[in-house]
Amino acid sequence: MATGATLATVFTACGGSPTSPSGNMSTPLATVAGQFSSGRVDVAVAGTALASDGGAVFVDSVAGVFLVARTGTNAFTAVEGICTHEGCKVTNADGDTYVCPCHGSRYTRGGQVVQGPAVASLRRYSTNFANGVVTIAV
């Protein structure tokens, strides 16, 4: 059984708990279902945060989980939604930065690490936008 001292050591070693008063403050992204078919995941934009420039969502699909952001009128980024530090789902954001809720690693919308403990970037995927649907090539 883990003691309070043991847990405190683990959190200190991994950058602190993102929910602690001194930790990284972030909010959960909305989760959107992605439809997998023929090597791609389709995400409907209407009614989601992706309907506006700067919006981002966490996409859950049978092909995996992704972080998708609208970066312009017809431009989107899609990156792997699994933290490269210990495999937690990256479900939170702080402004334009994705935040892993487990240990506080932070990534740009393009998947580059801006704060550890993660050291490797998130995998980036090609996207296409047509007829109100973002397609992620997987």
Secondary structure in CASP SS format (residue, H / E / C, confidence):
PFRMAT SS
TARGET T0000
AUTHOR 0000-0000-0000
METHOD secondary structure of the structure
MODEL  1
M C 1.00
A C 1.00
T C 1.00
G H 1.00
A H 1.00
T H 1.00
L H 1.00
A H 1.00
T H 1.00
V H 1.00
F H 1.00
T H 1.00
A H 1.00
C C 1.00
G C 1.00
G C 1.00
S C 1.00
P C 1.00
T C 1.00
S C 1.00
P C 1.00
S C 1.00
G C 1.00
N C 1.00
M C 1.00
S C 1.00
T E 1.00
P E 1.00
L C 1.00
A C 1.00
T E 1.00
V E 1.00
A E 1.00
G C 1.00
Q E 1.00
F E 1.00
S E 1.00
S C 1.00
G C 1.00
R E 1.00
V E 1.00
D E 1.00
V E 1.00
A E 1.00
V C 1.00
A C 1.00
G C 1.00
T C 1.00
A H 1.00
L H 1.00
A H 1.00
S C 1.00
D C 1.00
G C 1.00
G C 1.00
A E 1.00
V E 1.00
F E 1.00
V E 1.00
D E 1.00
S E 1.00
V C 1.00
A C 1.00
G E 1.00
V E 1.00
F E 1.00
L E 1.00
V E 1.00
A E 1.00
R E 1.00
T C 1.00
G C 1.00
T C 1.00
N C 1.00
A C 1.00
F E 1.00
T E 1.00
A E 1.00
V E 1.00
E E 1.00
G C 1.00
I E 1.00
C C 1.00
T C 1.00
H C 1.00
E C 1.00
G C 1.00
C C 1.00
K E 1.00
V C 1.00
T C 1.00
N E 1.00
A E 1.00
D E 1.00
G C 1.00
D C 1.00
T E 1.00
Y E 1.00
V E 1.00
C C 1.00
P C 1.00
C C 1.00
H C 1.00
G C 1.00
S C 1.00
R E 1.00
Y E 1.00
T C 1.00
R C 1.00
G C 1.00
G C 1.00
Q C 1.00
V E 1.00
V E 1.00
Q E 1.00
G C 1.00
P C 1.00
A C 1.00
V C 1.00
A C 1.00
S C 1.00
L C 1.00
R C 1.00
R E 1.00
Y E 1.00
S C 1.00
T E 1.00
N E 1.00
F E 1.00
A E 1.00
N C 1.00
G C 1.00
V E 1.00
V E 1.00
T E 1.00
I E 1.00
A E 1.00
V C 1.00
END
